[in-house]
Amino acid sequence: MKQVLFMFEDISKALSATNTKFQMVINCADEWLVNTHEEGVQGYMLYHDTRITDRRVLFEHKVTCHETSKVNGYQFFHKSNDKEETVYCPKSFDMWAGKTLAEIQGSSFQSLRGKPLQYVKKYAAASTVFHETSHSYNVLNDWQTFDYSIVWNGRQEAVYGALLAREFARVFDVKSERAPIKNADTLTVFALGVYFGQCNWANPQDPGKCSGDSPDPICPRGEDGERHCVSFFD
């Protein structure tokens, strides 16, 4: 648990507005990556970065925003300039815009009752930012995260979301380096759970405020005057 806390602190410091040492290039689109339709040695397609004038410079890449709608963002190390880069896909901004929990659910949050944490994660821009930042070697060094996969219902599935994160924690080999703590979405879901668990969702003036007030975890007061807690489960 101490290591998780250290990782949270390192990510928080990296994303701080006062941090001038976080050397990562942030992109909001990736049309500059052009698929050559040639396969590299690792089985991924070879791409040319049009920001580089030398068209002979190619590198393998797994996924791009403009070729699929299934990705919110991704992080990679650019060998040509020795920099880490993160891309946040345009569709993510459409999904996040104006969709805070308070705006979606209203101050009572009653419709959150019984919803899984993954439902909250979908609308939280912080989840994608946290996930991608956790991939950074510059931030976490040897504790940088990866996107692991497991066999789920007979198929190889990437460990994304609360359900598969829980399953991964149940079945992983303790002797393997592929530990849940180093899976990006496991760390992200846990971080969101900790964050939302410390919020005062019952505060009518500022529902969801998460610092400086006495935590009242998602227990708004109903019309009967009693508190009715909303529980998240996966």
N, C-alpha and C positions, 0 to 999 in steps of 0.2 A: 504493500500500500504506500510505503514511503516513496518508492520509485515512481509510482503513478503521480503522486503529489509533485515530485521534482519535475516530471514531464509537463504537468499542467502549468507549473510556474515558469518553465522555460518557454513554453508556447505563449503564455500571457505576456511575458517580457518581450518576446520577439514581435508581437503584434501591437505593443504599446506605441502610442503616437510619439512618445519621446525617444524611442529607440532609433538611433541613426546607424546602427551596425548590422541591421538585418538586410543582408545582401541578397535580395531575390527580385527578379523581374516579374511584374504583375501584368497580365494581359487580359483583356475583356473579349477577345475573339482570336481566332487562329487561321484566318483565311490565308495567311502568309505561309502556311504549310501546304505544299503541293505534293500530292501522291504521285509517285513515278510509276506505280503499279508493278514494281519489281520487288521481289521478296528478299529480305536480308537473311543473315545466317541464323538469327534467333526465331525466324518464322513470322516476323512482323514486316509490314510494308516499308519500303524505303521512301523517305520524304526529302524534298529540297526546301530549305528555308529561304524564301525570296528576299528576306532582309539581308542575306549574304549574296554578294554579287557572283561569286564563283559557283557556278551551277554543278561543278563536280563534287561539291561538298554535300554528301547525303548522310542521313542517319535513320536508323530504324525507329519506328514510332508505332504505338499500339492503337491509339484512338484519337480522333479529332472532333471538335464541336460541330464543324460544318458538314461532317460526313455521317453523323448519327445524332439522334435526339435523346439517346439513352444516358448521356453523361452530363453531369453538372459542372465538372471541372477536373483538372488533372495537373500533376506536378511532374517535372522532369529536369534532368541535368543536361544542359546544352554543352556538348563537348567542344563545340567550335569557339565558344567564348568563356568556357569554364565557369558558367553561372547557372544557378538554379532558377527555373522559371515556373510560374504557375499560370494556368489559363482558367478563368471563370467563364463558362459558356454563356452566350447571350440569353438563352432560354431560362437560365437560372435567375437572371435579374427580373424577367417577367414573372417568374414563380414567386419571388420574394416580395416584389413591389406591393406595398399597401396590404400585406398579409401578415401583420403581427397577430399574435394570438388574441390580443384584446380587440382588434378590429374584426377578427373572424367570429369570435365567440361572444363578444359583449362582456360586461363586467362580472356577470354571474358565473360564466364558464360551465354552466350546467351541461351543455352539449358535449363537453369533454369527458363526461362520466363514462368510464369503461373503454375509452380510446387508448390504443397502445402508444408507447413513447415514439414509435416510428411516425405516427401521425403528426406529432409535434415537430419531429426532426425534419419532416418534409418542408415545412414553412420557415425553418430557422436558417437564415443565411450563415449564422455562426457555425452551423454544423459543417458546411462545405469548407469554410475558411479554416476551421480547426482541423478538419480531416486532411486538407492539402498541406497545411503548415506542418502537421505531424510527420509528413514524409521527408521533411527537410533535414539533411545531414548537418547543415550549418546550425540548426536549432537544437536538435536532439543528439547529434553525433552518433555513437553506436546504438543509441536507443531510437533512432529514426524508425518510423513504421512502414509497413508494406501492406499491399492488398492481397491477403491470403485467400485460399479457396478450400472448400471441403466438398465431399460427396453428400448431396442432399436430395433425397427422393430419387436416387439412381442417377443423378446428374452432377457434374462438377459445377459448383456455384461459388462465385466470389462472396466473401463474408462481408456483406453489406446489410445494415439494418439490425434491429434489436434481436429478431428471431434467430438469424443465422449467427450473430455474435454470441448468443447464449448457447447455441448448439456447438459452436466451435470451442467454447470454454468447457463443454462437457466431454468432447471427444479428442481433444488435442493430446499429442504424445508429450508427456512431461520431459522426456529426454531430448526432444526436438527444439531447435532454435525458433521454430514457428509457433511462438507462444502468443496467446490472446493479447497480452500487453503490447505486443509489437504489431498488432493488426489495427490499421487506421480507424476503421469504423467501430471496433470494440472500444477503443479509447474515446472516440467521439460520442458514442451513445452513453457511455458511462459519465462523461463530462456533462452532457445535457441533463442526465438524470440527477446528478449532484446539483447542477444549477437550478433546475426547476423545483427541486426538492427544498431549496432554501428561499423560495419566493413567497411573498405574502399576496396570494391571489385574491384574498378577501378584502383588500384595501380598496374601497370604492373610489377614492381620489386618484389612486395610481396603481391599478391592478397589475400584479406581476412585478412590482418593485422588489429588487433582490439584494439590496444593501442598505444597512442603516436602520432597518425596521425589524421588529421581532418576527422571525420566520413563522409563518402560519401556512404550512404546506397545502395549498390547493384545497382549502376547506371554506368555501364561501357560505355566508349565512343565508338560509332560505327564508321564504315568506313566513314560515312558522317561527322564525327567530332562532332556530337551531342551526348548527353548522353541519353541512352535508359534504363530506370529503369526496373529492374526485380521485380515484386511484388509477394509476397507470400500471399496466401489466403487459408482459410480452409473451 
